[in-house]
Amino acid sequence: MQAVYASIYYKITMTKYYCILLLIFFSCNSKKETKQNNSSEVIISATLLKFEDLNRYEKADMIFDNCCCYPNNWNEGENCVEKENAYYVKAKINISLLAYLSESEAFPRKHLLDPNPHFLYGKYVNRWAFSNDKGIPLCQTSKLDGHNNFGLSRLDSIDNIIIGPLPEKPKKMIIEILDSKNYHGINPECEVK
């Protein structure tokens, strides 16, 4: 009889251990999935602006005269539009989540969260990209960063930033993550409203 009880006790104990191991396994995997699913929360909002919508401080912070398209071979700019006739996107970015997704061997998270935004928004880490209402990518207007940005202000873990000038009206905003040690192929995006 004791052998039967010992066998039942052993099976119950092993079932408990098996359940605990499964719980640990799924909780570890769900953390990674949660961060991937939250990539849609990196860009909190993206608002379309015209030049006249910018305030005088934002206009003063903008150092670009024209908006020119730069082909992939980085020749001289073409299809230039004056900044007064271009479009702009004012975006709110969750920098904690973006830094988490963008962390790489070359750029640890602490550097990405540095007050200097060059580490988070620069030619080596993340690039701005946009597409029009037909899904066609807008031409790059900066040889190094995809598109220029200005008017950055940071409050806690939220950046307010203006990207532009853009040669045509964007429908979708994308942050192209160039190098991530944990999340490959994730590019946060948001509809521009």
C-alpha positions as CSV (number, residue, x, y, z in Angstrom):
1,M,0.0,0.0,0.0
2,Q,2.9,2.3,0.8
3,A,4.3,1.7,-2.7
4,V,1.0,2.9,-4.2
5,Y,1.0,6.1,-2.1
6,A,4.6,6.7,-2.9
7,S,3.8,6.3,-6.6
8,I,0.9,8.7,-6.4
9,Y,3.0,11.2,-4.3
10,Y,5.8,11.0,-6.9
11,K,3.4,11.6,-9.8
12,I,1.8,14.6,-8.0
13,T,5.2,16.1,-7.2
14,M,6.5,15.6,-10.8
15,T,3.3,17.2,-12.1
16,K,3.9,20.2,-9.9
17,Y,7.5,20.6,-11.1
18,Y,6.4,20.2,-14.7
19,C,3.7,22.9,-14.3
20,I,6.2,25.2,-12.6
21,L,8.7,24.7,-15.5
22,L,6.0,25.4,-18.0
23,L,4.9,28.5,-16.2
24,I,8.5,29.8,-16.1
25,F,9.0,29.0,-19.8
26,F,5.8,30.8,-20.9
27,S,6.4,33.8,-18.7
28,C,9.9,34.3,-20.1
29,N,8.6,34.0,-23.7
30,S,5.6,36.3,-23.0
31,K,7.9,39.1,-21.9
32,K,9.6,39.1,-25.3
33,E,6.2,38.8,-27.1
34,T,4.8,41.7,-25.0
35,K,7.7,44.0,-26.1
36,Q,7.2,43.0,-29.7
37,N,3.5,43.6,-29.5
38,N,4.2,47.0,-27.8
39,S,6.3,48.1,-30.8
40,S,3.0,49.7,-32.0
41,E,3.2,51.9,-28.8
42,V,6.6,53.4,-29.6
43,I,5.1,56.2,-31.7
44,I,2.4,57.5,-29.4
45,S,1.1,60.0,-32.0
46,A,2.0,61.5,-35.4
47,T,0.3,64.8,-36.4
48,L,0.5,66.3,-39.8
49,L,1.6,70.0,-40.0
50,K,2.2,72.6,-42.6
51,F,4.8,75.4,-42.2
52,E,2.2,77.9,-41.0
53,D,1.3,75.5,-38.2
54,L,4.7,75.7,-36.7
55,N,5.2,78.3,-33.9
56,R,8.0,80.9,-34.1
57,Y,10.3,78.8,-31.8
58,E,9.9,75.7,-34.0
59,K,10.5,77.8,-37.1
60,A,13.6,79.3,-35.5
61,D,14.9,75.8,-34.6
62,M,14.6,74.6,-38.2
63,I,17.8,75.1,-40.0
64,F,16.8,73.7,-43.4
65,D,16.1,76.0,-46.4
66,N,14.5,73.5,-48.8
67,C,13.3,69.9,-48.9
68,C,15.2,67.9,-51.5
69,C,15.0,64.2,-52.4
70,Y,18.2,62.3,-52.1
71,P,18.4,59.1,-54.2
72,N,20.0,56.0,-52.8
73,N,23.4,56.9,-54.3
74,W,23.4,60.2,-52.5
75,N,23.9,62.4,-55.5
76,E,23.0,66.0,-55.4
77,G,19.4,66.6,-54.2
78,E,16.6,66.7,-56.7
79,N,12.8,67.5,-56.7
80,C,13.3,70.2,-54.2
81,V,10.4,71.9,-52.4
82,E,10.6,75.1,-50.5
83,K,10.1,74.6,-46.7
84,E,7.0,76.8,-46.8
85,N,5.3,74.4,-49.2
86,A,6.5,71.2,-47.5
87,Y,4.8,69.0,-44.8
88,Y,6.0,68.3,-41.3
89,V,5.1,65.6,-38.7
90,K,5.0,66.3,-35.0
91,A,5.5,63.0,-33.2
92,K,5.4,61.8,-29.6
93,I,7.9,59.0,-29.0
94,N,8.1,56.6,-26.1
95,I,11.9,56.6,-25.7
96,S,12.0,53.9,-23.1
97,L,10.3,51.4,-25.4
98,L,12.2,52.6,-28.4
99,A,15.5,52.2,-26.5
100,Y,14.5,48.7,-25.4
101,L,13.8,47.6,-29.0
102,S,16.9,49.4,-30.4
103,E,19.5,48.2,-27.9
104,S,22.5,46.6,-29.7
105,E,26.1,45.6,-28.9
106,A,27.3,49.0,-30.2
107,F,24.5,51.0,-28.5
108,P,23.5,49.8,-25.0
109,R,20.2,51.1,-23.6
110,K,21.9,53.6,-21.2
111,H,23.5,55.3,-24.2
112,L,20.3,55.4,-26.1
113,L,18.5,57.1,-23.2
114,D,21.3,59.7,-22.9
115,P,19.9,63.3,-23.0
116,N,21.7,63.7,-26.3
117,P,19.1,62.4,-28.8
118,H,21.8,61.7,-31.4
119,F,22.2,58.2,-29.9
120,L,18.5,57.4,-30.3
121,Y,17.8,59.2,-33.5
122,G,20.9,59.0,-35.7
123,K,22.4,57.5,-38.7
124,Y,23.6,54.4,-36.9
125,V,20.6,53.4,-34.8
126,N,17.2,54.5,-36.1
127,R,16.0,56.3,-39.2
128,W,12.8,58.2,-39.9
129,A,10.8,56.9,-42.9
130,F,7.4,57.8,-44.3
131,S,5.0,56.4,-46.9
132,N,2.2,58.1,-48.8
133,D,-1.5,57.1,-49.0
134,K,-0.6,54.5,-51.7
135,G,2.0,52.9,-49.5
136,I,4.9,54.2,-51.6
137,P,7.9,55.3,-49.5
138,L,8.6,59.1,-49.5
139,C,12.0,60.0,-50.8
140,Q,14.7,60.5,-48.2
141,T,15.4,64.2,-47.5
142,S,18.5,63.7,-45.4
143,K,21.6,61.9,-46.6
144,L,22.3,60.5,-43.2
145,D,19.1,60.2,-41.1
146,G,16.4,59.5,-43.7
147,H,14.7,62.7,-42.8
148,N,15.7,65.8,-40.7
149,N,14.2,66.5,-37.3
150,F,14.1,69.5,-35.0
151,G,12.2,71.0,-32.1
152,L,13.0,68.1,-29.8
153,S,11.7,68.4,-26.2
154,R,11.8,65.6,-23.7
155,L,9.6,65.1,-20.6
156,D,10.4,62.0,-18.6
157,S,10.3,59.1,-21.2
158,I,8.4,61.0,-23.9
159,D,10.1,62.9,-26.7
160,N,8.1,65.5,-28.7
161,I,9.9,66.0,-32.1
162,I,9.2,67.5,-35.5
163,I,10.3,65.6,-38.6
164,G,10.6,67.5,-41.9
165,P,10.4,69.2,-44.2
166,L,8.8,66.4,-46.3
167,P,8.2,66.8,-50.0
168,E,4.7,65.2,-50.0
169,K,1.9,64.4,-47.6
170,P,2.8,61.4,-45.5
171,K,0.2,58.8,-44.5
172,K,2.3,56.5,-42.4
173,M,5.4,57.2,-40.1
174,I,7.9,54.5,-39.6
175,I,11.0,54.2,-37.4
176,E,13.5,51.9,-39.1
177,I,15.5,50.2,-36.4
178,L,18.9,49.5,-38.0
179,D,20.4,47.2,-35.5
180,S,18.8,45.4,-32.5
181,K,20.4,42.6,-30.6
182,N,17.0,41.2,-29.5
183,Y,14.3,42.2,-32.0
184,H,15.1,41.9,-35.7
185,G,12.8,43.3,-38.4
186,I,10.6,45.3,-36.0
187,N,10.0,48.8,-37.3
188,P,7.5,50.8,-35.2
189,E,4.9,52.6,-37.3
190,C,1.9,54.9,-36.9
191,E,-0.7,56.5,-39.1
192,V,-0.1,60.2,-39.5
193,K,-3.3,62.1,-38.7
